[in-house]
C-alpha cells in the first residue's frame, strides 16, 4: 500500500502519479518497468517515489487497485441502468472493448500475466455481475408466473456462471486480437441467447423483458 505521504497528496497529484504508473505498466512487461521510468513519467524524483511507495511492486499494486476501484464504479453504473440480461452482458463487453489504449494494455496484462492476488482484485470488481444477472433472470421468470424453486435457482446460477465465462472469454479474445470487434460482439450475442433460451427449462422472452 502507498505510504501516508502519498495519501496526503492532493487528488490531482495522486491521479497524475497513478496515471504515470499505469502508462508504464500497461506498455511494458513488469520486469522492464523501472522506478526511474515511473518517476520521470510522473515528473517526480526517485527520492519522492520512495517517499510515496515502498518499491516498484507497491506502486504496481496501487495502480491496479485504483483501476479496480474505477472499474467497480463503472460496472455498477451499467448494472443499475441495464434493462435485461443481454443488455448487461453487451454493455460490459462494450465497456472493456472501448478502453483507452493504456487501460486496454493494463487489462490485457492483468488477464494474461498476473498473480492470483492481483487477478482477485479484478475479479472482485465483477461481484455485482452475478448478483445482477440472477436478479434479472428471476424477475423474468416471475413475470411469467414461474415459481422460483431450488432446482430452478440452481439452473439460474449455472447460467450466470456460463454467461460470465462467455463474457470474459470474449473480452480477452478481443483484447489480444483473436477476433474483430463486430464478430466478437455478434458471436457473444448469439451465445447469450442460446444460454438463455436453449436449455431444459424453456424461458422465452428472457432476452427482452416485457
CORURJO-V917702 format. One record per run of one state. SS is the DSSP state (@ for helix, = for strand, . for the rest). FROM is the first residue (numbers start at 1). TO is the last residue. If there is no record, write none. Layout:
ss=<SS & SS>
from=<FROM & FROM>
to=<TO & TO>
This chain:
ss=<. & @ & . & @ & . & @ & . & @ & . & @ & . & @ & . & @ & . & @ & . & @ & . & @ & . & @ & . & @ & .>
from=<1 & 4 & 8 & 11 & 28 & 30 & 33 & 35 & 43 & 46 & 53 & 56 & 82 & 85 & 98 & 101 & 114 & 116 & 125 & 127 & 144 & 150 & 176 & 181 & 198>
to=<3 & 7 & 10 & 27 & 29 & 32 & 34 & 42 & 45 & 52 & 55 & 81 & 84 & 97 & 100 & 113 & 115 & 124 & 126 & 143 & 149 & 175 & 180 & 197 & 210>
